[in-house]
């Protein structure tokens, strides 16, 4: 039996020392992914192999696509932080991207953009149906 003295157990926790987090998106067709992520979204291809393609997103982020059977998602797999969400929506729409609009529930869009507390967001799907987003704020 322990008396009035508390027993202390010290556990050292180590944080992951990552310099970058890379979103990894499953795609069924790498040629179609190259066209969508590289041409439509304007991301720079860093490298590719028979199973995947890695893209540069901005100055310090990357996105990886890997070939596998298509999997339908109903949540955002990755979002892109932008300085001007209206301009980004216009540019992507002019490149053929179709945005998902919400009219019911807590998430409602106007001009494809929803207010999320102090931030704003917009969502679209890649050719495999993966949800991607834009976020400002």
C-alpha positions as CSV (number, residue, x, y, z in Angstrom):
1,X,0.0,0.0,0.0
2,X,1.2,3.4,-0.9
3,X,1.3,6.0,1.8
4,X,0.7,9.7,1.2
5,X,3.8,10.0,-1.0
6,X,2.7,10.0,-4.7
7,X,4.4,7.6,-7.0
8,X,5.8,9.4,-10.1
9,X,6.6,7.6,-13.2
10,X,8.6,9.6,-15.7
11,X,8.2,8.8,-19.3
12,X,10.2,10.5,-22.0
13,X,8.3,11.3,-25.1
14,X,10.0,11.8,-28.5
15,X,8.4,14.0,-31.1
16,X,8.7,13.0,-34.7
17,X,11.5,15.1,-36.1
18,X,10.0,15.4,-39.6
19,X,11.0,18.3,-41.8
20,X,7.9,17.9,-44.0
21,X,4.7,16.0,-44.1
22,X,3.8,14.6,-47.6
23,X,0.1,13.9,-48.4
24,X,-0.2,10.6,-50.3
25,X,-3.1,10.2,-52.6
26,X,-4.2,6.8,-54.2
27,X,-4.9,7.0,-57.9
28,X,-5.9,4.3,-60.4
29,X,-4.1,5.9,-63.5
30,X,-0.7,7.6,-63.2
31,X,-1.0,9.3,-66.6
32,X,-4.4,10.8,-65.6
33,X,-2.9,11.8,-62.2
34,X,0.1,13.4,-64.0
35,X,-2.3,15.4,-66.2
36,X,-4.6,16.5,-63.3
37,X,-2.1,17.3,-60.6
38,X,0.7,18.5,-63.0
39,X,-1.3,20.4,-65.7
40,X,-4.7,21.2,-64.2
41,X,-3.5,22.1,-60.7
42,X,-0.1,23.3,-61.9
43,X,2.1,21.3,-59.5
44,X,5.7,20.6,-60.5
45,X,6.7,16.9,-61.0
46,X,9.7,16.1,-58.8
47,X,10.1,12.5,-59.9
48,X,8.1,9.5,-60.9
49,X,8.5,5.7,-61.1
50,X,6.1,3.0,-62.4
51,X,4.2,3.1,-59.1
52,X,4.0,6.7,-58.1
53,X,4.6,10.4,-58.9
54,X,5.8,13.0,-56.5
55,X,4.8,16.7,-57.0
56,X,6.1,19.9,-55.4
57,X,3.4,22.1,-53.8
58,X,4.7,25.6,-53.1
59,X,8.1,26.1,-51.5
60,X,8.2,23.4,-48.9
61,X,5.3,20.9,-49.4
62,X,5.0,17.8,-51.5
63,X,2.2,15.5,-52.6
64,X,2.7,11.9,-53.7
65,X,0.3,9.9,-55.8
66,X,0.6,6.1,-55.9
67,X,-1.1,3.7,-58.2
68,X,-3.7,1.4,-56.6
69,X,-7.3,0.5,-57.3
70,X,-9.7,3.4,-56.9
71,X,-11.0,4.0,-53.4
72,X,-13.9,6.4,-52.9
73,X,-13.4,8.9,-50.1
74,X,-15.9,11.2,-48.4
75,X,-13.3,13.3,-46.6
76,X,-10.6,15.7,-47.6
77,X,-7.3,13.9,-48.2
78,X,-5.3,17.0,-48.6
79,X,-5.9,20.8,-48.9
80,X,-3.8,23.6,-50.4
81,X,-3.3,26.7,-48.3
82,X,-3.8,29.7,-50.6
83,X,-3.5,33.5,-50.1
84,X,-6.6,34.4,-52.2
85,X,-9.2,31.6,-52.3
86,X,-11.5,33.5,-54.8
87,X,-8.6,33.8,-57.3
88,X,-7.6,30.1,-56.8
89,X,-11.2,29.0,-57.4
90,X,-11.5,31.1,-60.6
91,X,-8.1,29.8,-61.9
92,X,-9.0,26.1,-61.2
93,X,-12.5,26.5,-62.7
94,X,-10.9,27.9,-65.8
95,X,-8.7,24.8,-65.9
96,X,-11.9,22.6,-65.8
97,X,-12.0,21.8,-62.0
98,X,-15.5,21.3,-60.8
99,X,-16.1,22.4,-57.2
100,X,-18.4,20.6,-54.7
101,X,-21.1,22.9,-53.3
102,X,-22.9,22.4,-50.0
103,X,-26.4,23.9,-49.3
104,X,-27.5,22.1,-46.1
105,X,-26.1,21.4,-42.7
106,X,-23.3,23.3,-40.9
107,X,-21.2,23.6,-44.1
108,X,-22.7,25.8,-46.7
109,X,-20.9,27.3,-49.7
110,X,-21.5,30.5,-51.6
111,X,-19.5,30.8,-54.8
112,X,-18.0,27.4,-53.9
113,X,-16.5,28.8,-50.7
114,X,-17.6,28.0,-47.1
115,X,-16.8,30.0,-44.0
116,X,-15.0,27.8,-41.5
117,X,-14.6,30.0,-38.4
118,X,-11.8,32.5,-39.2
119,X,-10.8,30.5,-42.3
120,X,-12.6,29.8,-45.6
121,X,-12.5,26.6,-47.7
122,X,-13.6,25.1,-51.1
123,X,-13.6,21.4,-52.2
124,X,-13.2,19.5,-55.4
125,X,-12.4,16.0,-56.5
126,X,-9.6,14.6,-58.6
127,X,-10.3,12.2,-61.5
128,X,-10.4,9.2,-59.0
129,X,-13.0,10.9,-56.8
130,X,-10.5,11.9,-54.0
131,X,-11.6,15.0,-52.1
132,X,-9.1,17.8,-52.2
133,X,-9.6,21.3,-50.8
134,X,-8.4,24.9,-50.8
135,X,-8.1,26.8,-47.5
136,X,-7.4,30.5,-46.8
137,X,-6.9,31.9,-43.3
